[in-house]
Amino acid sequence: MMKLWKKDKDSLKSVEIFTVGQDRELDIHLAPFDVLGSLAHIQMLESIGLLSKDELRKLSGELKLIYKRIEAGDFKIEEGVEDVHSQVELELTKKLGDAGKKIHSGRSRNDQVLVDIKLYLRHEIEQIVDSVTHLFGLLQQQSEKYKNHLLPGYTHFQLAMPSSFGLWFGAYAESLVDDVVTLEAAYRVVNKNPLGSAAGYGSSFPLDRKLTTELLGFDDLNYNVLYAQMGRGKTERIVAGAMANIAATLAKLAADACLFLNQNFGFISFPDELTTGSSIMPHKKNPDVFELIRARCNQIMALPNDIALTTTNLPSGYHRDLQLLKELLFPAIQYLKDCLAMTQVMLENVQVKQNILEDDQYKFLFSVEEVNKLVLGGMPFREAYQKVGRDIEHGNYFPERKVNHTHEGSIGNLSTDEIARMMKEALERFRFERLHQAYKKLL
């Protein structure tokens, strides 16, 4: 097996199989970022005299060809090759001989995988932010469209006060704002360069870590080389925590949608092609999409704990336990993106029932409005509350079924402009363009 750490003797085959695990499959996600990290690393090596200009030119050319193959889906980690780092170095060595072997100077597989993961997570965070932004825009649009469509509000799962679909859609829009804020905080942790920390104890070569930081578009670097290694596991857990916040928003929205679609509520419906049927009951329209979103997102909410339990009580330095984090985090990222995409599809096609509150079962929703009318007429609140309570108890409660708010607020459009402003400010802090410019120069 091709290994960066191989000396004279091979490991026992069963040990190789067990320790490699799913690395070959999962490392495909890291392949483009391994090339980008290597492109920055060799520029730095040339700048300190560890590569000649000609070696840099040849290595850069071959790495860019590998990158194009990765983009075209024509790159694979061969059987017998341990991971993506070994595959890239193997291909360079086959083409360029000793120059290919020099690419690992001043670098450990530990800081190599660290930088790969951070570049990968930056990319995936950008993808998630893009999906969240689209869903946010749809929720804002639906909030405005349905701001005057009333529906029952519940506390303790009991009828409480009138609400609106504008308020409902807008609540999830604002929830996504806070989710993006926590995602941006995770992004700041991710966006620090660990390259040059080697195995966690630095290198005796005069590495220019600030140069690779600039070349890869990082905001800063991990200054303490031991902490760079300690950050693995912590970084994934922080990203997972931000993902869990988005998942919590989607799971609650999905739970609401399943409830509202139930015939006992009947507040919303969807085209037949977005629901599923029963193998025995011909009348069924099941909200399978939302049920799976809810379940997937509940799993994602458990992810920070899964990562924490994998890494809890590890001493400082690298440990092979950390390899398993890829198996936890990488699939979950795709699941979250899938859930965002499907929530978008469903809410683009939601059909909202009108005049819901005209049904007599919802008349008690307006009791607070009746109390408020008495208070506005001069009656003390406690007396007004008791009077309306007695009227309900004795069958003398005949409410006017409308909400008399004198300000734009809790039933109508809840300040969509202000919510949009908060989201805009949160998104501006990511500065993704910096990455795009850095990659364009490298490639």
C-alpha positions in Angstrom: 0.0 0.0 0.0 1.2 3.5 -0.9 1.7 5.4 2.4 3.4 8.7 3.1 4.8 7.1 6.3 6.0 3.8 4.8 9.5 2.6 5.7 10.7 -1.0 5.1 8.0 -3.3 6.4 4.3 -3.3 5.6 1.6 -3.5 8.2 -0.4 -6.6 8.6 -3.2 -6.6 6.0 -6.0 -6.6 8.5 -4.4 -3.6 10.3 -4.2 -1.7 7.0 -7.9 -2.4 6.2 -9.0 -1.5 9.7 -6.9 1.7 10.0 -7.7 3.0 6.5 -11.4 2.5 7.1 -13.5 4.8 4.8 -10.6 7.2 4.1 -10.4 6.5 0.4 -14.1 7.1 -0.2 -14.3 10.2 2.1 -11.0 11.7 0.9 -12.5 12.3 -2.5 -14.3 15.3 -0.9 -10.8 16.6 0.1 -9.1 16.1 -3.2 -9.5 19.6 -4.7 -8.4 21.2 -1.5 -5.4 18.9 -1.1 -4.3 20.2 -4.5 -4.9 23.8 -3.5 -3.0 23.4 -0.2 -0.1 21.8 -2.1 0.0 24.6 -4.7 0.4 27.2 -1.8 2.9 25.0 0.0 5.2 24.6 -3.0 5.1 28.3 -3.7 6.3 28.9 -0.1 8.9 26.2 -0.5 10.4 27.9 -3.5 10.4 31.2 -1.7 12.6 29.8 1.0 14.9 27.9 -1.4 13.7 24.3 -0.9 12.5 24.1 -4.5 14.0 25.6 -7.6 11.9 27.8 -9.9 11.9 25.0 -12.5 10.7 22.4 -10.0 8.0 24.9 -8.9 6.9 25.4 -12.5 6.7 21.6 -13.2 4.9 20.8 -9.9 2.4 23.6 -10.3 1.6 22.5 -13.8 1.0 18.9 -12.8 -1.1 19.9 -9.7 -3.3 22.1 -11.9 -3.8 19.2 -14.3 -4.8 17.0 -11.3 -7.2 19.7 -10.2 -8.9 19.8 -13.6 -9.3 16.0 -13.5 -10.9 16.3 -10.1 -13.3 18.9 -11.4 -14.2 16.7 -14.3 -14.8 13.7 -12.0 -11.8 11.9 -13.5 -9.7 11.5 -10.4 -9.8 8.5 -8.0 -7.8 7.1 -5.1 -6.4 3.9 -6.4 -6.7 0.5 -4.7 -3.6 0.1 -2.5 -3.2 3.9 -1.9 -4.0 5.0 1.6 -5.5 8.4 1.2 -5.8 11.5 -1.1 -2.4 12.9 0.1 -0.6 9.7 -0.9 -2.5 9.6 -4.3 -1.5 13.1 -5.3 2.1 12.6 -4.2 2.3 9.3 -6.1 1.0 10.9 -9.3 3.6 13.7 -9.0 6.4 11.3 -8.3 5.5 9.1 -11.3 5.5 12.2 -13.6 8.3 14.2 -12.1 10.5 11.8 -10.1 12.4 13.4 -7.2 10.6 16.8 -7.6 7.4 15.0 -6.7 9.0 13.6 -3.6 10.1 17.1 -2.5 6.5 18.3 -2.2 6.2 16.9 1.4 9.2 18.9 2.7 8.3 20.9 5.8 4.9 19.3 6.0 3.3 16.4 7.9 0.3 14.4 6.9 -1.2 15.9 10.1 -1.1 19.5 9.0 -1.8 18.5 5.4 -5.2 16.9 6.4 -5.9 19.9 8.7 -5.6 22.4 5.9 -7.6 20.2 3.6 -10.4 19.9 6.1 -10.4 23.6 6.7 -10.5 24.4 3.0 -13.3 21.9 2.5 -15.3 23.2 5.5 -14.9 26.8 4.1 -16.3 25.6 0.8 -19.2 23.7 2.4 -20.1 26.6 4.7 -20.3 28.8 1.6 -22.6 26.2 0.0 -24.8 26.1 3.1 -25.0 29.9 3.3 -26.1 30.1 -0.3 -28.9 27.6 0.4 -29.9 29.3 3.6 -30.0 32.7 1.8 -32.3 31.3 -0.9 -34.6 29.8 1.7 -34.6 33.0 3.7 -35.6 35.0 0.7 -38.5 32.6 0.0 -39.7 32.8 3.7 -39.6 36.6 3.5 -41.6 36.5 0.3 -44.2 34.2 1.7 -44.3 36.2 4.9 -45.3 39.3 2.9 -47.7 37.4 0.6 -49.6 35.8 3.5 -49.4 38.5 6.2 -53.2 38.9 6.3 -54.0 35.2 6.2 -54.9 34.3 9.8 -54.4 31.0 11.5 -54.7 29.8 15.1 -51.8 30.4 17.5 -51.2 27.8 20.2 -49.5 27.6 23.6 -49.4 24.3 25.5 -50.9 23.0 22.2 -54.1 24.7 23.3 -55.8 27.5 21.3 -54.2 30.8 22.3 -54.5 33.9 20.1 -54.8 34.7 16.4 -51.6 34.4 14.4 -50.9 34.7 10.7 -49.1 32.9 8.0 -47.0 36.0 7.6 -45.9 35.7 11.2 -45.3 32.0 10.8 -43.1 32.3 7.7 -41.4 35.4 9.1 -40.5 33.6 12.3 -38.5 31.0 10.5 -36.9 33.7 8.4 -35.6 35.4 11.5 -34.6 32.1 13.0 -32.3 31.6 10.0 -30.7 35.0 10.7 -29.5 33.8 14.1 -28.4 30.5 12.5 -26.3 32.3 10.0 -24.7 34.4 12.8 -23.6 31.2 14.5 -22.4 29.8 11.2 -20.3 32.9 10.7 -18.8 32.4 14.1 -17.9 28.8 13.1 -16.5 30.1 9.8 -14.1 32.4 11.7 -12.7 29.4 13.6 -12.3 27.5 10.4 -10.7 30.3 8.5 -7.3 30.1 10.3 -4.3 28.5 8.6 -2.8 25.4 10.2 -0.3 24.7 7.4 3.3 24.7 8.7 2.4 23.3 12.1 3.6 19.8 10.8 2.8 17.1 13.3 1.9 19.7 16.0 5.5 20.7 16.9 6.5 22.9 14.0 9.5 22.5 11.6 13.1 23.3 11.6 12.8 24.7 8.1 12.3 28.5 7.9 8.7 28.1 6.7 6.8 31.2 5.8 3.4 30.5 7.2 2.1 34.0 6.6 2.7 33.5 2.9 0.6 30.3 2.7 -2.1 32.1 4.8 -2.3 34.8 2.2 -2.1 32.4 -0.8 -5.0 30.3 0.6 -7.2 33.3 1.5 -7.2 32.6 5.2 -8.1 35.5 7.5 -5.3 34.5 10.0 -3.3 31.5 11.0 -3.1 29.2 14.0 -0.1 30.6 15.6 0.6 28.0 18.2 1.6 24.8 16.3 0.4 22.5 19.0 -3.0 24.2 19.2 -3.3 23.8 15.4 -3.4 20.1 16.0 -5.6 20.5 19.1 -8.1 22.4 16.9 -8.9 19.3 15.0 -12.1 17.9 16.6 -12.9 21.3 18.1 -13.2 22.8 14.7 -15.5 20.1 13.5 -17.6 20.3 16.6 -18.1 24.0 16.3 -19.1 23.7 12.7 -21.5 20.8 13.6 -23.0 23.1 16.3 -23.8 25.7 13.7 -25.2 23.1 11.4 -27.3 21.8 14.3 -28.9 25.3 14.7 -30.0 25.3 11.1 -31.2 21.8 11.5 -33.3 22.8 14.5 -35.0 25.5 12.5 -35.8 23.1 9.7 -37.0 20.4 12.0 -39.4 22.6 13.8 -40.7 24.0 10.5 -41.1 20.5 9.2 -43.0 19.5 12.4 -45.3 22.4 12.0 -45.9 21.5 8.3 -46.8 17.9 9.2 -49.2 19.2 11.8 -50.8 21.8 9.6 -51.3 19.3 6.8 -53.2 17.0 9.1 -56.9 16.9 8.2 -57.9 17.9 11.8 -56.1 21.2 11.1 -56.1 21.5 7.3 -54.3 24.8 7.3 -52.0 24.0 4.3 -51.8 21.6 1.4 -49.4 20.6 -1.3 -49.7 19.3 -4.9 -50.1 15.6 -5.2 -46.6 15.2 -6.7 -45.0 16.4 -3.4 -46.8 14.0 -1.2 -46.9 10.2 -1.1 -49.7 7.7 -0.8 -50.6 4.6 1.2 -50.5 1.1 -0.1 -53.8 0.3 1.4 -55.7 3.6 2.0 -56.5 5.4 -1.2 -57.3 8.8 0.4 -53.8 9.3 2.0 -51.5 12.2 1.2 -48.5 11.7 3.4 -45.9 14.5 4.2 -43.0 12.1 3.8 -40.6 14.9 2.6 -41.2 16.9 5.8 -41.0 13.8 8.0 -37.6 12.9 6.5 -36.4 16.5 6.9 -37.5 16.3 10.5 -35.7 13.0 11.1 -32.5 14.0 9.3 -32.3 17.3 11.1 -32.8 15.6 14.4 -29.8 13.4 13.6 -27.8 16.5 12.7 -28.7 18.0 16.0 -27.0 15.0 17.6 -23.9 15.5 15.6 -22.0 17.9 18.0 -22.5 15.4 20.7 -21.3 12.5 18.5 -18.1 14.5 17.7 -17.6 15.5 21.3 -17.8 11.8 22.4 -15.3 10.8 19.8 -12.8 13.3 21.0 -13.5 13.7 24.7 -10.5 13.3 27.0 -7.9 13.0 24.2 -4.6 14.4 25.3 -2.9 17.1 23.1 -1.3 16.0 19.9 -2.6 13.9 17.0 -4.6 10.7 17.6 -6.0 8.4 15.0 -9.4 8.7 16.6 -9.7 12.0 14.7 -9.9 10.2 11.4 -13.4 9.0 12.3 -14.7 12.6 12.4 -14.9 12.6 8.6 -17.4 9.7 8.8 -19.6 11.7 11.1 -19.3 15.2 9.6 -19.0 14.7 5.8 -22.3 12.9 5.2 -24.1 15.2 7.6 -23.1 18.2 5.6 -24.7 16.7 2.5 -27.8 15.8 4.5 -28.2 19.4 5.6 -27.8 20.7 2.1 -30.4 18.2 0.9 -32.9 19.2 3.6 -32.4 22.9 2.8 -33.1 22.2 -0.9 -36.2 20.1 -0.2 -37.6 22.6 2.3 -37.2 25.2 -0.5 -39.1 23.0 -3.0 -42.0 22.3 -0.5 -42.4 25.9 0.5 -42.4 27.2 -3.0 -45.4 25.0 -3.6 -47.3 25.3 -0.3 -51.0 26.1 -0.6 -52.5 28.2 2.2 -56.1 27.8 3.3 -58.0 31.1 3.6 -60.6 32.2 6.2 -59.5 29.5 8.7 -60.7 31.5 11.7 -64.2 31.8 10.6 -64.8 28.3 11.9 -66.6 28.5 15.2 -64.1 26.3 17.0 -61.6 29.2 16.9 -63.8 31.9 18.4 -62.0 31.8 21.8 -58.8 32.9 20.1 -60.3 36.5 20.2 -60.8 36.6 23.9 -57.8 38.8 24.4 -59.1 41.2 21.8 -62.3 41.5 23.8 -60.4 42.2 27.0 -58.3 44.8 25.3 -61.4 46.6 23.9 -62.8 46.9 27.4 -59.5 48.2 28.7 -59.3 50.8 25.9 -62.8 51.8 27.0 -61.5 52.6 30.5 -62.1 49.3 32.4 -59.2 48.1 34.6 -57.4 45.1 33.0 -58.1 42.7 35.8 -61.9 43.5 35.8 -62.0 43.2 32.0 -60.2 39.8 32.1 -62.7 38.5 34.7 -65.7 39.8 32.8 -64.7 38.1 29.5 -63.9 34.9 31.5 -67.4 35.0 33.0 -69.0 35.7 29.6 -67.2 32.6 28.1 -68.2 30.5 31.1 -71.9 31.5 30.8 -72.2 31.4 27.1 -72.4 35.2 26.6 -69.2 35.5 24.6 -69.7 36.7 21.0 -66.4 38.1 19.8 -65.8 40.4 16.8 -63.6 38.1 14.7 -60.9 40.5 13.7 -57.7 41.8 15.2 -57.6 45.5 15.9 -53.9 46.3 16.0 -53.1 49.9 15.6 -49.4 49.2 14.6 -47.9 47.0 12.0 -46.8 44.0 14.1 -47.7 40.8 15.6 -50.3 39.5 13.1 -49.3 41.2 9.9 -45.9 41.6 8.3 -43.4 41.6 11.2 -40.8 44.0 9.9 -39.5 42.0 7.0 -37.3 44.9 6.1 -35.6 44.8 9.5 -35.1 41.1 9.3 -33.6 41.5 5.8 -31.2 44.1 7.2 -30.0 41.7 9.9 -29.5 38.9 7.4 -27.6 41.3 5.0 -25.3 42.3 7.9 -24.6 38.7 8.9 -23.9 37.6 5.3 -21.4 40.5 4.7 -19.1 39.2 7.4 -18.3 36.0 5.5 -16.2 37.8 2.8 -16.3 34.7 0.5 -14.9 36.8 -2.4 -11.5 36.8 -0.7 -11.4 33.0 -1.1 -12.4 33.1 -4.8 -9.7 35.7 -5.5 -7.0 33.6 -3.7 -8.0 30.4 -5.6 -8.0 32.2 -8.9 -4.4 33.3 -8.3 -3.3 29.8 -7.3 -4.9 28.1 -10.3 
